[in-house]
Amino acid sequence: MKPSRHDPDGLNRRQFLKTSTALAGTVLLSPWALAEGGAAAGPTVTRTATDQVTLGKTGIKLSRLGFGTGSDNGYIQTADGRSAFTSLIHYAYDRGITYLDTAQAYQTFDWIADAIKGLPREKLFIQSKVDGRPQDVLAVIDHHRKTFDTDYVDSLLVHCMTRGDWTDAWKRVMDGFNEAQERKWIRAKGVSCHSLPALRAAVTSDWSEVHLVRVNPQGAYTDGEDGSWGRRQHDIGPVMQQIKIMHAKGRGVIGMKICGNGTFTSPADREKSIRFAMSQPEIDAVVIGFKNRQEIDEAIERINRALKAV
């Protein structure tokens, strides 16, 4: 029976549509609907190893997974020759890896320019490191640019700090980095540490923008109090405490030694370590040394699987 136009319980078609639209808008605007993960929450975003992520508060983008070119100081990557190295870099780029990690001390240092030739520079994130306390810091930084055949280095680090007083002892070097940044020779500056005292000093200092930190749940080749390479296993807890502080300060955090300096020959160990790193929201990206395409494919697969589980 057709409802009367005067019936308060009756709705004509136009009123029904108007009321339905209003109710739908109320649901979309309801904070409860958002909190309960309703339709207003939007589609779930699938995170992957090759996502472009932001490095702390630097605003710089890089792939979540980086290609480390310093395995055994780069001897592993250069063992098959320059052509094979270049081919591997291009394969990694084709898979979505835009982050390359090298250092002045690595055997790969002089090969980077050829390896990235033909790739769009603006899409790459190149991180390098300065060793020791050079007399002319700006000349060394300029040498990086010229060696890579590029106008700038995306991230440049003071390499392998172990002393708790390094921020005082290396102040002249740090000042050189500051000037290079003003000249736009480097986009971001930071440090890689190899002891807990050095790591704490880096976190305390306002100078560091990027931290390259040794991370794996097994504690292999991670930072300890003594800074000794001889003792190769430490409790990862204190390192993770410092990483949380870095993140809270807006620093960029990159995890290294994810595969225990290449000692994780067991797939179970690699899986455990990658799952651990991907479960830490404070870690922006990770870098792993690769010697062949299979290792690249495996790392991408493991990271993708780990991110789905988080």
Backbone as CSV, one residue per row, in Angstrom:
resi,resn,N_x,N_y,N_z,CA_x,CA_y,CA_z,C_x,C_y,C_z
1,MET,0.849,-1.193,0.000,0.000,0.000,0.000,0.875,1.229,0.000
2,LYS,0.567,2.231,-0.857,1.384,3.428,-0.969,1.201,4.310,0.252
3,PRO,2.297,4.736,0.907,2.171,5.544,2.112,1.624,6.909,1.794
4,SER,0.856,7.469,2.761,0.300,8.810,2.604,1.387,9.849,2.677
5,ARG,1.191,10.955,1.939,2.180,12.039,1.974,2.188,12.695,3.334
6,HIS,1.141,12.449,4.145,1.080,13.034,5.480,1.510,12.033,6.551
7,ASP,1.836,10.807,6.111,2.231,9.762,7.060,3.663,10.002,7.497
8,PRO,3.913,10.293,8.820,5.285,10.564,9.272,6.215,9.384,9.074
9,ASP,5.680,8.182,8.967,6.529,7.010,8.764,6.729,6.696,7.297
10,GLY,6.043,7.426,6.438,6.141,7.151,5.022,7.173,8.052,4.362
11,LEU,7.897,7.516,3.369,8.913,8.274,2.650,8.691,8.100,1.168
12,ASN,8.620,9.223,0.448,8.587,9.070,-0.992,10.006,8.836,-1.495
13,ARG,10.173,8.555,-2.761,11.480,8.151,-3.301,12.521,9.252,-3.131
14,ARG,12.123,10.504,-3.374,13.072,11.623,-3.259,13.538,11.785,-1.821
15,GLN,12.616,11.657,-0.866,12.989,11.760,0.544,13.903,10.619,0.968
16,PHE,13.614,9.420,0.429,14.444,8.258,0.767,15.890,8.459,0.326
17,LEU,16.061,8.924,-0.909,17.409,9.137,-1.430,18.137,10.223,-0.656
18,LYS,17.412,11.285,-0.322,18.022,12.391,0.425,18.479,11.938,1.802
19,THR,17.608,11.162,2.467,17.930,10.665,3.803,19.099,9.692,3.759
20,SER,19.100,8.809,2.760,20.175,7.825,2.631,21.515,8.495,2.415
21,THR,21.517,9.552,1.570,22.767,10.274,1.300,23.285,10.933,2.555
22,ALA,22.374,11.538,3.318,22.771,12.201,4.559,23.360,11.218,5.549
23,LEU,22.708,10.043,5.672,23.213,9.022,6.592,24.571,8.508,6.167
24,ALA,24.757,8.319,4.864,26.055,7.861,4.355,27.138,8.855,4.691
25,GLY,26.834,10.160,4.544,27.819,11.185,4.878,28.166,11.165,6.344
26,THR,27.140,10.894,7.205,27.390,10.816,8.641,28.338,9.684,8.967
27,VAL,28.158,8.537,8.311,29.042,7.395,8.544,30.471,7.726,8.136
28,LEU,30.617,8.402,6.971,31.955,8.716,6.479,32.678,9.686,7.390
29,LEU,31.888,10.611,8.005,32.499,11.613,8.853,32.658,11.157,10.286
30,SER,32.083,10.041,10.644,32.115,9.574,12.024,33.510,9.121,12.442
31,PRO,34.036,9.667,13.535,35.342,9.207,14.012,35.314,7.752,14.440
32,TRP,34.134,7.270,14.851,34.021,5.869,15.249,34.218,4.966,14.035
33,ALA,33.651,5.385,12.889,33.827,4.585,11.674,35.290,4.494,11.307
34,LEU,36.030,5.621,11.464,37.465,5.616,11.161,38.218,4.737,12.138
35,ALA,37.866,4.860,13.414,38.577,4.103,14.434,38.368,2.618,14.288
36,GLU,37.146,2.232,13.812,36.830,0.825,13.701,37.258,0.224,12.366
37,GLY,37.978,1.050,11.555,38.511,0.523,10.302,37.451,0.271,9.268
38,GLY,36.411,1.121,9.225,35.351,0.970,8.247,35.813,1.391,6.867
39,ALA,34.839,1.549,5.980,35.148,1.884,4.594,35.888,3.198,4.494
40,ALA,35.675,4.118,5.485,36.313,5.429,5.426,37.819,5.343,5.586
41,ALA,38.308,4.218,6.101,39.748,4.079,6.318,40.510,3.979,5.011
42,GLY,39.845,3.658,3.916,40.495,3.585,2.611,41.164,2.238,2.406
43,PRO,41.681,2.020,1.187,42.295,0.732,0.874,43.616,0.532,1.613
44,THR,43.928,-0.703,1.921,45.191,-1.027,2.578,46.343,-0.889,1.589
45,VAL,47.388,-0.196,2.010,48.559,0.002,1.157,49.557,-1.126,1.416
46,THR,49.949,-1.794,0.374,50.926,-2.873,0.501,52.328,-2.294,0.430
47,ARG,53.105,-2.491,1.480,54.480,-1.987,1.509,55.411,-3.024,0.902
48,THR,56.469,-2.543,0.251,57.407,-3.452,-0.405,58.848,-3.024,-0.155
49,ALA,59.758,-3.892,-0.565,61.187,-3.628,-0.418,61.644,-2.440,-1.237
50,THR,60.951,-2.166,-2.323,61.392,-1.121,-3.245,60.559,0.148,-3.167
51,ASP,59.758,0.284,-2.126,59.051,1.545,-1.898,60.060,2.684,-1.784
52,GLN,59.645,3.862,-2.218,60.422,5.064,-1.968,60.013,5.601,-0.598
53,VAL,60.932,5.568,0.352,60.657,6.005,1.718,61.415,7.298,1.990
54,THR,61.001,8.018,3.014,61.648,9.280,3.375,62.649,9.032,4.493
55,LEU,63.826,9.598,4.350,64.908,9.401,5.313,64.793,10.427,6.437
56,GLY,64.156,10.011,7.528,63.987,10.902,8.666,63.319,12.198,8.250
57,LYS,63.827,13.310,8.777,63.290,14.623,8.446,64.089,15.320,7.351
58,THR,64.968,14.564,6.679,65.765,15.176,5.615,64.915,15.498,4.391
59,GLY,63.807,14.794,4.225,62.967,14.964,3.049,63.474,14.198,1.841
60,ILE,64.606,13.505,1.990,65.218,12.772,0.883,64.564,11.404,0.745
61,LYS,64.299,10.992,-0.495,63.691,9.702,-0.777,64.748,8.685,-1.207
62,LEU,64.518,7.444,-0.822,65.382,6.333,-1.219,64.563,5.060,-1.173
63,SER,65.047,4.029,-1.850,64.337,2.746,-1.775,64.547,2.137,-0.393
64,ARG,63.532,1.440,0.088,63.620,0.835,1.421,64.803,-0.131,1.517
65,LEU,65.092,-0.816,0.414,66.229,-1.727,0.354,67.346,-1.081,-0.452
66,GLY,68.539,-1.092,0.114,69.693,-0.533,-0.568,70.689,-1.599,-0.972
67,PHE,71.492,-1.277,-1.983,72.541,-2.170,-2.498,73.860,-1.757,-1.849
68,GLY,74.368,-2.606,-0.962,75.648,-2.348,-0.320,76.794,-2.837,-1.184
69,THR,77.746,-1.969,-1.464,78.861,-2.332,-2.343,80.159,-2.525,-1.558
70,GLY,80.026,-2.785,-0.245,81.228,-2.892,0.580,81.414,-4.234,1.259
71,SER,80.873,-5.310,0.696,81.076,-6.635,1.296,82.551,-6.998,1.224
72,ASP,83.122,-7.287,2.394,84.571,-7.528,2.480,85.305,-6.345,1.844
73,ASN,84.864,-5.131,2.233,85.411,-3.869,1.704,85.266,-3.755,0.187
74,GLY,84.291,-4.448,-0.364,84.023,-4.342,-1.786,84.721,-5.368,-2.647
75,TYR,85.581,-6.186,-2.041,86.283,-7.204,-2.829,85.300,-8.218,-3.414
76,ILE,84.235,-8.507,-2.674,83.250,-9.475,-3.163,82.536,-8.927,-4.395
77,GLN,82.149,-7.636,-4.352,81.433,-7.053,-5.492,82.320,-6.865,-6.720
78,THR,83.615,-6.672,-6.515,84.507,-6.427,-7.659,85.180,-7.698,-8.181
79,ALA,84.916,-8.823,-7.526,85.616,-10.065,-7.879,85.354,-10.509,-9.315
80,ASP,84.153,-10.238,-9.815,83.797,-10.692,-11.173,84.071,-9.651,-12.249
81,GLY,84.655,-8.524,-11.841,85.028,-7.514,-12.829,84.040,-6.371,-12.942
82,ARG,84.501,-5.302,-13.583,83.728,-4.064,-13.671,82.416,-4.244,-14.448
83,SER,82.461,-4.970,-15.553,81.265,-5.149,-16.374,80.173,-5.871,-15.595
84,ALA,80.551,-6.914,-14.868,79.574,-7.675,-14.082,79.000,-6.812,-12.960
85,PHE,79.845,-5.983,-12.360,79.391,-5.083,-11.291,78.358,-4.095,-11.832
86,THR,78.674,-3.491,-12.976,77.750,-2.541,-13.594,76.422,-3.214,-13.941
87,SER,76.502,-4.424,-14.485,75.301,-5.165,-14.847,74.443,-5.443,-13.615
88,LEU,75.098,-5.760,-12.491,74.366,-6.061,-11.266,73.682,-4.813,-10.708
89,ILE,74.359,-3.666,-10.789,73.760,-2.410,-10.335,72.520,-2.093,-11.176
90,HIS,72.627,-2.282,-12.480,71.493,-2.000,-13.360,70.347,-2.992,-13.120
91,TYR,70.682,-4.230,-12.823,69.638,-5.212,-12.507,68.899,-4.780,-11.241
92,ALA,69.660,-4.357,-10.230,69.035,-3.907,-8.983,68.132,-2.704,-9.233
93,TYR,68.603,-1.775,-10.060,67.791,-0.593,-10.378,66.507,-1.009,-11.090
94,ASP,66.614,-1.930,-12.020,65.431,-2.401,-12.744,64.423,-3.076,-11.814
95,ARG,64.924,-3.651,-10.720,64.028,-4.266,-9.735,63.433,-3.234,-8.780
96,GLY,63.920,-1.981,-8.843,63.374,-0.916,-8.000,64.300,-0.413,-6.917
97,ILE,65.543,-0.926,-6.869,66.502,-0.481,-5.855,67.233,0.764,-6.373
98,THR,66.985,1.895,-5.722,67.592,3.158,-6.147,68.676,3.645,-5.181
99,TYR,68.848,2.945,-4.082,69.813,3.329,-3.048,71.093,2.524,-3.210
100,LEU,72.206,3.221,-3.440,73.532,2.604,-3.547,74.403,3.102,-2.401
101,ASP,75.098,2.183,-1.754,75.912,2.524,-0.599,77.365,2.144,-0.856
102,THR,78.258,3.122,-0.752,79.676,2.866,-0.973,80.496,3.637,0.054
103,ALA,81.809,3.668,-0.108,82.687,4.408,0.797,84.040,4.597,0.133
104,GLN,84.727,5.592,0.601,86.053,5.917,0.102,86.996,4.720,0.203
105,ALA,86.794,3.885,1.227,87.695,2.761,1.467,87.319,1.503,0.683
106,TYR,86.158,1.490,0.027,85.711,0.291,-0.673,86.375,0.170,-2.051
107,GLN,86.560,-1.048,-2.461,87.111,-1.301,-3.795,86.161,-0.845,-4.903
108,THR,84.905,-0.695,-4.574,83.901,-0.285,-5.563,83.876,1.220,-5.790
109,PHE,84.559,1.978,-4.957,84.450,3.438,-4.976,84.687,4.025,-6.371
110,ASP,85.730,3.580,-7.026,86.084,4.125,-8.343,85.210,3.573,-9.471
111,TRP,84.373,2.603,-9.171,83.541,1.980,-10.195,82.118,2.538,-10.246
112,ILE,81.751,3.364,-9.285,80.367,3.832,-9.183,79.941,4.640,-10.402
113,ALA,80.795,5.538,-10.883,80.426,6.396,-12.014,80.020,5.575,-13.232
114,ASP,80.830,4.571,-13.560,80.493,3.717,-14.706,79.228,2.919,-14.436
115,ALA,79.066,2.486,-13.187,77.923,1.632,-12.846,76.601,2.374,-12.963
116,ILE,76.589,3.685,-12.681,75.322,4.423,-12.717,75.120,5.170,-14.034
117,LYS,76.085,5.033,-14.945,75.961,5.713,-16.237,74.705,5.214,-16.964
118,GLY,73.918,6.172,-17.431,72.684,5.819,-18.127,71.470,5.750,-17.225
119,LEU,71.679,5.782,-15.908,70.559,5.793,-14.970,70.222,7.235,-14.608
120,PRO,68.955,7.546,-14.384,68.576,8.926,-14.047,69.098,9.321,-12.668
121,ARG,70.013,10.276,-12.644,70.658,10.652,-11.377,69.652,11.092,-10.319
122,GLU,68.609,11.824,-10.744,67.656,12.361,-9.781,66.855,11.274,-9.078
123,LYS,66.852,10.058,-9.635,66.120,8.957,-9.014,67.013,8.107,-8.107
124,LEU,68.310,8.376,-8.106,69.244,7.601,-7.297,69.494,8.265,-5.947
125,PHE,69.756,7.436,-4.959,70.237,7.899,-3.655,71.606,7.259,-3.453
126,ILE,72.647,8.081,-3.489,74.012,7.576,-3.317,74.527,8.007,-1.952
127,GLN,74.891,7.031,-1.157,75.486,7.304,0.150,76.935,6.838,0.145
128,SER,77.820,7.713,0.609,79.230,7.357,0.692,79.769,7.767,2.060
129,LYS,81.045,7.455,2.290,81.624,7.679,3.608,83.068,8.163,3.478
130,VAL,83.455,9.041,4.397,84.813,9.591,4.437,85.567,8.931,5.577
131,ASP,86.746,8.437,5.259,87.553,7.749,6.279,88.574,8.678,6.917
132,GLY,88.832,8.424,8.189,89.876,9.149,8.896,89.562,10.624,9.075
133,ARG,90.632,11.401,9.320,90.505,12.849,9.491,91.381,13.542,8.462
134,PRO,90.887,13.659,7.232,91.701,14.256,6.167,92.058,15.699,6.470
135,GLN,93.231,16.108,6.001,93.688,17.473,6.218,92.780,18.472,5.515
136,ASP,92.451,18.176,4.257,91.591,19.056,3.477,90.259,18.345,3.247
137,VAL,89.323,18.591,4.126,88.047,17.878,4.099,87.267,18.193,2.827
138,LEU,87.231,19.455,2.442,86.470,19.843,1.257,87.040,19.207,0.000
139,ALA,88.359,19.078,-0.067,88.979,18.437,-1.238,88.563,16.975,-1.325
140,VAL,88.460,16.306,-0.184,88.045,14.900,-0.165,86.587,14.762,-0.590
141,ILE,85.756,15.662,-0.112,84.340,15.612,-0.486,84.178,15.914,-1.977
142,ASP,84.951,16.872,-2.473,84.910,17.187,-3.902,85.380,15.995,-4.726
143,HIS,86.340,15.249,-4.187,86.832,14.047,-4.871,85.713,13.014,-5.005
144,HIS,84.859,12.916,-4.002,83.707,12.022,-4.101,82.830,12.418,-5.288
145,ARG,82.536,13.690,-5.387,81.674,14.162,-6.489,82.301,13.851,-7.848
146,LYS,83.574,14.133,-7.948,84.244,13.926,-9.228,84.369,12.443,-9.568
147,THR,84.617,11.632,-8.551,84.745,10.188,-8.775,83.425,9.591,-9.236
148,PHE,82.327,10.077,-8.665,81.003,9.579,-9.037,80.459,10.274,-10.279
149,ASP,81.186,11.304,-10.747,80.748,12.098,-11.910,79.349,12.662,-11.665
150,THR,79.201,13.321,-10.523,77.917,13.890,-10.134,78.151,15.200,-9.399
151,ASP,77.152,16.059,-9.385,77.286,17.352,-8.730,77.198,17.250,-7.214
152,TYR,76.574,16.192,-6.739,76.327,16.095,-5.297,76.288,14.631,-4.868
153,VAL,76.482,14.430,-3.583,76.306,13.119,-2.947,75.083,13.258,-2.042
154,ASP,74.172,12.311,-2.125,72.922,12.438,-1.374,73.140,12.383,0.131
155,SER,73.973,11.471,0.565,74.266,11.349,1.992,75.741,10.994,2.152
156,LEU,76.442,11.771,2.966,77.857,11.516,3.215,78.059,11.339,4.713
157,LEU,78.760,10.266,5.067,78.938,9.907,6.469,80.398,9.954,6.891
158,VAL,80.619,10.279,8.151,81.904,10.016,8.791,81.917,8.516,9.069
159,HIS,82.993,7.847,8.655,82.985,6.395,8.589,83.582,5.729,9.829
160,CYS,82.844,4.748,10.348,83.365,3.779,11.304,83.888,4.416,12.597
161,MET,83.033,5.198,13.261,83.436,5.806,14.531,83.325,4.790,15.677
162,THR,84.350,4.756,16.514,84.368,3.848,17.662,84.561,4.580,18.986
163,ARG,85.093,5.801,18.936,85.394,6.547,20.164,84.176,7.315,20.662
164,GLY,84.022,7.327,21.969,82.917,8.062,22.557,83.073,9.565,22.447
165,ASP,84.309,10.020,22.179,84.549,11.464,22.057,84.729,11.899,20.604
166,TRP,84.223,11.108,19.657,84.488,11.404,18.253,83.916,12.743,17.823
167,THR,82.830,13.186,18.432,82.245,14.464,18.031,83.149,15.644,18.386
168,ASP,84.059,15.449,19.331,85.075,16.464,19.632,86.305,16.272,18.748
169,ALA,86.778,15.033,18.664,88.001,14.745,17.907,87.841,14.985,16.409
170,TRP,86.639,14.810,15.894,86.380,14.963,14.456,85.656,16.283,14.139
171,LYS,85.692,17.239,15.047,84.939,18.483,14.842,85.366,19.206,13.561
172,ARG,86.652,19.214,13.264,87.135,19.880,12.050,86.540,19.218,10.806
173,VAL,86.449,17.899,10.833,85.854,17.161,9.712,84.367,17.487,9.613
174,MET,83.699,17.530,10.753,82.269,17.835,10.783,81.999,19.240,10.248
175,ASP,82.879,20.176,10.592,82.739,21.543,10.075,82.894,21.567,8.554
176,GLY,83.794,20.721,8.042,83.965,20.614,6.593,82.713,20.085,5.922
177,PHE,82.066,19.114,6.556,80.797,18.593,6.039,79.743,19.709,6.000
178,ASN,79.718,20.526,7.063,78.749,21.619,7.119,78.931,22.573,5.939
179,GLU,80.187,22.896,5.643,80.456,23.807,4.535,80.077,23.167,3.203
180,ALA,80.372,21.875,3.060,80.016,21.177,1.827,78.499,21.147,1.642
181,GLN,77.792,21.027,2.731,76.335,21.034,2.650,75.827,22.415,2.224
182,GLU,76.451,23.469,2.736,76.083,24.823,2.330,76.348,25.042,0.841
183,ARG,77.400,24.405,0.331,77.716,24.517,-1.091,76.867,23.593,-1.961
184,LYS,76.018,22.796,-1.308,75.150,21.826,-1.992,75.945,20.698,-2.653
185,TRP,77.086,20.388,-2.075,77.864,19.240,-2.529,77.312,17.959,-1.924
186,ILE,76.720,18.082,-0.739,76.061,16.941,-0.093,74.677,17.392,0.368
187,ARG,73.740,16.475,0.338,72.367,16.801,0.733,72.131,16.534,2.219
188,ALA,72.748,15.484,2.749,72.580,15.146,4.160,73.904,14.620,4.689
189,LYS,74.111,14.752,5.992,75.367,14.330,6.616,75.069,13.465,7.832
190,GLY,76.019,12.584,8.138,75.798,11.717,9.285,77.010,10.871,9.594
191,VAL,76.761,9.704,10.183,77.861,8.883,10.698,77.473,7.407,10.707
192,SER,78.480,6.559,10.512,78.323,5.128,10.783,79.178,4.812,12.003
193,CYS,78.599,4.125,12.968,79.298,3.845,14.227,79.565,2.357,14.394
194,HIS,80.636,2.062,15.152,81.001,0.678,15.408,81.294,0.449,16.886
195,SER,80.580,1.183,17.734,80.626,0.938,19.179,79.463,1.671,19.818
196,LEU,79.035,1.209,20.966,77.941,1.882,21.668,78.328,3.278,22.143
197,PRO,79.556,3.483,22.683,79.919,4.853,23.070,79.851,5.828,21.900
198,ALA,80.327,5.402,20.725,80.268,6.272,19.544,78.823,6.507,19.119
199,LEU,78.008,5.470,19.219,76.597,5.580,18.829,75.865,6.562,19.741
200,ARG,76.116,6.469,21.023,75.469,7.392,21.965,75.899,8.833,21.701
201,ALA,77.182,9.015,21.413,77.680,10.370,21.120,77.006,10.925,19.869
202,ALA,76.809,10.067,18.863,76.167,10.491,17.619,74.726,10.905,17.866
203,VAL,74.039,10.170,18.721,72.644,10.463,19.009,72.523,11.759,19.812
204,THR,73.444,11.958,20.733,73.421,13.154,21.579,73.707,14.415,20.769
205,SER,74.621,14.316,19.812,75.011,15.468,18.999,73.867,15.909,18.085
206,ASP,73.740,17.217,17.905,72.741,17.744,16.983,73.239,17.752,15.544
207,TRP,74.491,17.366,15.331,75.095,17.445,13.994,74.575,16.359,13.060
208,SER,74.394,15.161,13.563,74.051,14.016,12.717,72.612,14.104,12.213
209,GLU,72.457,13.912,10.905,71.130,13.854,10.292,70.777,12.431,9.863
210,VAL,71.814,11.633,9.609,71.630,10.256,9.141,72.511,9.330,9.969
211,HIS,71.943,8.206,10.382,72.688,7.196,11.128,72.670,5.877,10.366
212,LEU,73.841,5.314,10.142,73.963,3.976,9.569,74.332,3.059,10.727
213,VAL,73.408,2.159,11.089,73.532,1.409,12.342,73.538,-0.088,12.085
214,ARG,74.420,-0.796,12.768,74.500,-2.256,12.634,73.359,-2.902,13.425
215,VAL,72.502,-3.643,12.699,71.284,-4.186,13.311,71.023,-5.607,12.835
216,ASN,70.895,-6.523,13.768,70.291,-7.834,13.525,69.978,-8.441,14.887
217,PRO,68.910,-9.233,14.999,68.494,-9.744,16.313,69.477,-10.724,16.932
218,GLN,70.315,-11.331,16.083,71.323,-12.258,16.598,72.488,-11.517,17.255
219,GLY,72.602,-10.219,17.007,73.679,-9.424,17.603,75.033,-9.637,16.953
220,ALA,75.059,-10.227,15.755,76.332,-10.494,15.083,76.892,-9.215,14.470
221,TYR,78.130,-8.902,14.803,78.801,-7.708,14.298,78.038,-6.424,14.629
222,THR,77.375,-6.393,15.775,76.670,-5.187,16.194,77.488,-4.446,17.245
223,ASP,77.016,-3.272,17.642,77.803,-2.404,18.522,77.792,-2.870,19.972
224,GLY,78.980,-2.861,20.561,79.142,-3.175,21.975,79.882,-2.057,22.673
225,GLU,80.084,-2.197,23.948,80.749,-1.151,24.733,82.208,-0.963,24.356
226,ASP,82.893,-2.062,23.995,84.335,-1.968,23.753,84.692,-1.577,22.328
227,GLY,83.765,-1.671,21.407,84.053,-1.304,20.024,85.001,-2.255,19.328
228,SER,85.190,-3.438,19.885,86.140,-4.388,19.320,85.477,-5.241,18.246
229,TRP,86.186,-5.395,17.110,85.705,-6.284,16.067,85.940,-7.745,16.454
230,GLY,86.820,-7.979,17.438,87.128,-9.342,17.849,85.943,-10.018,18.501
231,ARG,85.249,-9.259,19.340,84.031,-9.807,19.966,82.880,-9.511,19.023
232,ARG,82.389,-10.490,18.333,81.487,-10.265,17.209,80.009,-10.388,17.532
233,GLN,79.670,-10.588,18.782,78.259,-10.737,19.119,77.941,-9.939,20.372
234,HIS,76.867,-9.135,20.313,76.474,-8.300,21.432,74.957,-8.306,21.581
235,ASP,74.496,-7.904,22.745,73.069,-7.733,22.995,72.576,-6.565,22.129
236,ILE,71.543,-6.790,21.331,71.050,-5.757,20.421,70.173,-4.727,21.143
237,GLY,69.763,-5.030,22.373,68.865,-4.136,23.110,69.347,-2.697,23.219
238,PRO,70.591,-2.453,23.672,71.070,-1.075,23.796,71.108,-0.328,22.462
239,VAL,71.405,-1.034,21.381,71.397,-0.399,20.056,69.982,0.044,19.699
240,MET,69.006,-0.814,19.955,67.619,-0.488,19.623,67.120,0.701,20.455
241,GLN,67.603,0.824,21.682,67.240,1.986,22.499,67.720,3.273,21.850
242,GLN,68.937,3.248,21.326,69.489,4.434,20.664,68.748,4.732,19.353
243,ILE,68.362,3.683,18.650,67.618,3.874,17.398,66.280,4.561,17.668
244,LYS,65.632,4.205,18.751,64.358,4.852,19.097,64.561,6.345,19.366
245,ILE,65.667,6.679,20.018,65.954,8.095,20.293,66.257,8.831,18.991
246,MET,67.041,8.205,18.109,67.332,8.804,16.794,66.037,9.156,16.080
247,HIS,65.165,8.173,16.027,63.899,8.349,15.306,63.076,9.473,15.926
248,ALA,63.028,9.512,17.248,62.258,10.543,17.940,62.806,11.937,17.641
249,LYS,64.093,12.015,17.347,64.723,13.296,17.018,64.609,13.641,15.539
250,GLY,63.982,12.757,14.779,63.803,13.027,13.355,64.995,12.661,12.496
251,ARG,65.908,11.859,13.027,67.074,11.444,12.243,66.685,10.370,11.226
252,GLY,67.421,10.307,10.136,67.280,9.202,9.209,68.012,7.993,9.749
253,VAL,67.378,6.829,9.740,67.978,5.612,10.291,68.027,4.529,9.213
254,ILE,69.243,4.065,8.919,69.447,2.977,7.962,70.134,1.821,8.678
255,GLY,69.557,0.639,8.557,70.142,-0.540,9.186,71.122,-1.236,8.255
256,MET,72.264,-1.627,8.797,73.255,-2.405,8.041,73.613,-3.667,8.827
257,LYS,74.452,-4.504,8.236,74.819,-5.797,8.825,73.572,-6.644,9.091
258,ILE,72.578,-6.489,8.232,71.334,-7.236,8.368,71.584,-8.741,8.261
259,CYS,72.553,-9.109,7.448,72.891,-10.531,7.290,74.175,-10.891,8.032
260,GLY,74.447,-10.161,9.119,75.570,-10.505,9.997,76.918,-10.461,9.318
261,ASN,77.134,-9.394,8.502,78.404,-9.259,7.785,78.661,-10.447,6.851
262,GLY,77.559,-11.004,6.319,77.673,-12.122,5.394,77.801,-13.481,6.056
263,THR,77.693,-13.516,7.384,77.871,-14.786,8.100,76.574,-15.588,8.216
264,PHE,75.432,-14.984,7.861,74.165,-15.700,7.963,73.966,-16.561,6.717
265,THR,74.641,-17.679,6.698,74.527,-18.596,5.552,73.240,-19.409,5.617
266,SER,72.632,-19.471,6.790,71.368,-20.189,6.947,70.210,-19.299,6.501
267,PRO,69.343,-19.792,5.609,68.165,-19.012,5.212,67.298,-18.616,6.406
268,ALA,67.254,-19.461,7.420,66.444,-19.163,8.602,66.981,-17.934,9.326
269,ASP,68.304,-17.798,9.385,68.902,-16.630,10.022,68.601,-15.358,9.241
270,ARG,68.663,-15.441,7.918,68.371,-14.265,7.090,66.905,-13.863,7.223
271,GLU,66.045,-14.865,7.243,64.613,-14.594,7.397,64.339,-13.939,8.749
272,LYS,64.931,-14.465,9.788,64.731,-13.923,11.138,65.196,-12.475,11.209
273,SER,66.348,-12.202,10.647,66.922,-10.863,10.721,66.102,-9.853,9.924
274,ILE,65.705,-10.234,8.727,64.911,-9.315,7.896,63.548,-9.050,8.531
275,ARG,62.933,-10.077,9.082,61.646,-9.874,9.751,61.801,-8.925,10.940
276,PHE,62.911,-9.056,11.648,63.167,-8.177,12.791,63.300,-6.734,12.327
277,ALA,64.115,-6.501,11.304,64.344,-5.135,10.818,63.063,-4.502,10.300
278,MET,62.267,-5.284,9.568,61.038,-4.744,8.993,59.972,-4.474,10.052
279,SER,60.113,-5.058,11.214,59.126,-4.847,12.286,59.454,-3.616,13.130
280,GLN,60.579,-2.957,12.837,60.988,-1.787,13.616,60.583,-0.508,12.874
281,PRO,59.553,0.188,13.324,59.096,1.390,12.609,60.121,2.518,12.607
282,GLU,61.107,2.445,13.501,62.113,3.503,13.572,63.181,3.383,12.488
283,ILE,63.262,2.230,11.827,64.265,2.025,10.781,63.646,2.389,9.433
284,ASP,64.217,3.393,8.782,63.664,3.864,7.504,63.993,2.918,6.354
285,ALA,65.229,2.426,6.318,65.692,1.607,5.201,66.781,0.664,5.708
286,VAL,67.117,-0.323,4.876,68.212,-1.235,5.206,69.105,-1.381,3.975
287,VAL,70.356,-1.720,4.219,71.287,-1.951,3.120,71.908,-3.336,3.287
288,ILE,71.965,-4.071,2.173,72.506,-5.426,2.163,73.500,-5.536,1.015
289,GLY,74.618,-6.170,1.262,75.606,-6.380,0.206,75.213,-7.544,-0.692
290,PHE,75.264,-7.316,-2.002,74.875,-8.353,-2.963,76.031,-8.678,-3.891
291,LYS,76.124,-9.974,-4.236,77.148,-10.380,-5.201,76.556,-10.987,-6.465
292,ASN,75.243,-11.250,-6.459,74.597,-11.795,-7.666,73.111,-11.475,-7.658
293,ARG,72.464,-11.768,-8.771,71.045,-11.449,-8.936,70.164,-12.263,-7.994
294,GLN,70.555,-13.496,-7.741,69.757,-14.351,-6.875,69.641,-13.757,-5.465
295,GLU,70.725,-13.170,-4.974,70.686,-12.563,-3.641,69.773,-11.341,-3.616
296,ILE,69.768,-10.575,-4.690,68.858,-9.427,-4.783,67.413,-9.899,-4.760
297,ASP,67.115,-10.894,-5.581,65.746,-11.422,-5.652,65.301,-11.981,-4.306
298,GLU,66.207,-12.688,-3.649,65.857,-13.276,-2.354,65.545,-12.196,-1.323
299,ALA,66.391,-11.164,-1.262,66.183,-10.094,-0.273,64.853,-9.383,-0.509
300,ILE,64.545,-9.097,-1.771,63.269,-8.437,-2.088,62.103,-9.321,-1.658
301,GLU,62.192,-10.606,-1.979,61.117,-11.533,-1.617,60.944,-11.616,-0.107
302,ARG,62.047,-11.728,0.626,61.966,-11.844,2.089,61.398,-10.563,2.715
303,ILE,61.849,-9.418,2.227,61.359,-8.156,2.781,59.878,-7.979,2.489
304,ASN,59.467,-8.276,1.266,58.049,-8.172,0.918,57.200,-9.064,1.813
305,ARG,57.682,-10.272,2.039,56.943,-11.212,2.900,56.893,-10.706,4.347
306,ALA,58.008,-10.166,4.813,58.075,-9.667,6.185,57.153,-8.471,6.384
307,LEU,57.090,-7.601,5.393,56.253,-6.403,5.508,54.772,-6.770,5.529
308,LYS,54.399,-7.821,4.841,53.012,-8.266,4.863,52.628,-8.792,6.240
309,ALA,53.610,-9.320,6.955,53.346,-9.919,8.255,53.310,-8.890,9.389
310,VAL,53.814,-7.682,9.116,53.875,-6.663,10.169,52.494,-6.072,10.415
